[in-house]
């Protein structure tokens, strides 16, 4: 009898153990461990979303997503580039340079890395570093018209007008309708007192793009030649973009001292008083 009872108890304990084991297994959660390939795919998708947010001007949200993408996958130079762009948009220039350095360590043969660096250096007024970065990028991609244009702009800032004009010419050879480079040739020629050439290139830029900058530049050129047409152009330019009434804004667009002086004289004309006051009021309202 005792032997029988012992067998019953043993069977009970064994069945109890297995029953408990099944219950424990039933409450243990199932974890999915993604593969490296899946993580890379996910980070790429997040990076694309960050770039889209950046495009639509949602800079802070873009930065947060770009940071997440890089955390998931630190070996993709494209994600570092997106993060750098988001950091530039949020004016985090030092951090953006660090991100670009990370991208460069992964792949040093991408021209966009150096062009992005030059953009930051220009923003923080480090012309020498900006030039070095542009030249490094152009060694990889010598046909980038924007990079050549930026080199021309640096020469314009350095008052090396012949070199600036040569670089703008090179840019236009690659992209013939690049009105910004054509316009900036007008800026350079004016500072060399070659007013007729300045007129020619402002007119050419205007024929491609009906923009306030070549319009006001042309007006300033015509101030002593055809004041009636100069006033018409100036009125239209200020209406199109009131910011050009501001000296500092024009300086940011790389207008030289001679063109600035001519423009200031033109804007003091009695027939432009109302237009100047209206343009200034629009600037104050928008700011």
VODOTOR-21204 format. One record per residue (C-alpha): x, y, z. Coordinates in steps of 0.2 Angstrom, whole numbers, padded with zeros to 4 digits, always signed. Layout:
<pts>
XYZ...
</pts>
This chain:
<pts>
+0000+0000+0000+0014+0012+0005+0023+0008-0012+0007+0011-0021+0005+0028-0013+0023+0033-0017+0020+0029-0035+0004+0040-0035+0013+0054-0027+0028+0053-0039+0016+0053-0054+0007+0068-0046+0023+0078-0044+0029+0074-0062+0013+0079-0070+0012+0095-0058+0030+0099-0064+0025+0098-0083+0009+0107-0080+0018+0122-0072+0032+0122-0085+0018+0124-0099+0010+0138-0089+0027+0147-0087+0030+0145-0106+0013+0152-0110+0017+0168-0101+0035+0171-0108+0034+0184-0122+0040+0181-0139+0054+0193-0145+0058+0197-0163+0077+0201-0166+0078+0210-0182+0093+0205-0194+0106+0218-0198+0099+0219-0216+0082+0223-0208+0089+0237-0197+0098+0244-0212+0082+0245-0222+0073+0253-0207+0087+0266-0205+0086+0270-0223+0067+0273-0223+0069+0284-0207+0083+0294-0216+0071+0297-0231+0057+0303-0220+0070+0315-0211+0075+0321-0228+0057+0324-0233+0053+0334-0217+0069+0344-0221+0062+0348-0238+0045+0354-0231+0054+0365-0218+0051+0355-0203+0069+0356-0197+0067+0351-0179+0057+0335-0183+0069+0331-0197+0084+0332-0185+0076+0320-0173+0073+0307-0186+0090+0309-0194+0098+0306-0177+0087+0291-0175+0093+0284-0192+0111+0287-0188+0109+0278-0171+0102+0263-0179+0115+0262-0193+0131+0272-0190+0140+0264-0206+0129+0273-0219+0138+0289-0225+0121+0295-0233+0113+0295-0216+0127+0306-0209+0124+0317-0224+0106+0319-0221+0110+0322-0202+0122+0336-0207+0109+0344-0218+0097+0344-0204+0110+0351-0192+0114+0365-0205+0095+0369-0206+0095+0370-0187+0111+0381-0187+0121+0368-0178+0136+0371-0189+0149+0363-0177+0139+0347-0176+0136+0347-0194+0155+0347-0198+0157+0332-0186+0143+0323-0195+0152+0326-0212+0168+0321-0205+0160+0304-0200+0153+0302-0218+0170+0306-0225+0178+0292-0214+0166+0280-0221+0168+0286-0239+0180+0300-0244+0175+0299-0262+0158+0308-0262+0159+0326-0268+0143+0331-0259+0152+0329-0242+0165+0342-0247+0152+0354-0255+0142+0353-0239+0157+0357-0229+0161+0372-0240+0143+0378-0237+0146+0378-0218+0162+0387-0219+0154+0400-0230+0141+0403-0217+0154+0405-0203+0165+0416-0214+0180+0404-0216+0183+0408-0234+0200+0398-0235+0192+0382-0228+0177+0384-0240+0188+0386-0255+0199+0371-0250+0183+0360-0248+0176+0366-0264+0192+0362-0273+0192+0344-0265+0174+0341-0271+0178+0347-0288+0193+0335-0290+0180+0321-0288+0166+0329-0298+0173+0343-0309+0157+0346-0318+0147+0353-0303+0142+0370-0309+0136+0375-0292+0152+0372-0284+0162+0381-0298+0149+0396-0295+0153+0396-0277+0172+0397-0280+0168+0412-0291+0158+0420-0277+0173+0417-0265+0184+0426-0278+0171+0440-0279+0172+0442-0260+0191+0442-0261+0189+0456-0275+0198+0445-0287+0186+0450-0301+0195+0443-0316+0196+0426-0308+0178+0427-0302+0172+0430-0320+0182+0416-0327+0174+0404-0314+0157+0411-0318+0160+0408-0337+0165+0390-0333+0149+0387-0323+0139+0394-0337+0148+0383-0350+0141+0368-0340+0124+0376-0338+0120+0389-0351+0104+0396-0343+0112+0398-0325+0106+0415-0323+0114+0417-0306+0132+0416-0313+0127+0427-0327+0121+0440-0315+0136+0439-0304+0147+0443-0319+0137+0459-0320+0142+0462-0302+0160+0459-0305+0161+0470-0321+0153+0484-0312+0167+0484-0299+0179+0485-0313+0170+0500-0320+0165+0491-0335+0147+0497-0335+0143+0492-0353+0148+0474-0349+0138+0475-0333+0123+0480-0342+0125+0466-0355+0125+0453-0342+0111+0460-0331+0100+0461-0346+0105+0443-0351+0101+0436-0333+0084+0445-0334+0080+0437-0351+0082+0420-0342+0074+0425-0325+0063+0440-0321+0072+0442-0305+0073+0458-0294+0092+0457-0292+0098+0459-0310+0083+0471-0312+0089+0483-0299+0107+0480-0304+0103+0485-0322+0093+0500-0315+0109+0506-0305+0119+0504-0321+0107+0515-0331+0106+0528-0317+0117+0540-0327+0112+0534-0345+0093+0533-0344+0086+0538-0328+0068+0536-0334+0071+0517-0338+0081+0516-0322+0067+0522-0311+0055+0510-0319+0066+0495-0316+0069+0500-0298+0051+0502-0294+0047+0485-0302+0062+0477-0293+0057+0484-0276+0039+0478-0278+0045+0461-0284+0057+0459-0269+0057+0473-0256+0073+0465-0247+0083+0474-0260+0080+0491-0253+0091+0485-0238+0110+0489-0240+0115+0474-0229+0104+0462-0239+0112+0467-0255+0129+0465-0247+0124+0447-0243+0121+0445-0261+0139+0450-0264+0136+0467-0271+0152+0477-0271+0155+0495-0265+0153+0504-0281+0137+0495-0286+0130+0499-0268+0135+0517-0270+0126+0519-0286+0111+0510-0280+0110+0521-0264+0110+0536-0275+0096+0529-0286+0085+0525-0271+0086+0543-0265+0078+0549-0280+0062+0559-0276+0052+0548-0288+0056+0532-0278+0052+0539-0261+0035+0530-0259+0042+0514-0266+0057+0514-0254+0045+0518-0239+0033+0504-0245+0047+0491-0247+0054+0495-0230+0037+0493-0222+0035+0476-0230+0052+0471-0223+0047+0476-0206+0030+0468-0207+0037+0451-0212+0051+0452-0199
</pts>
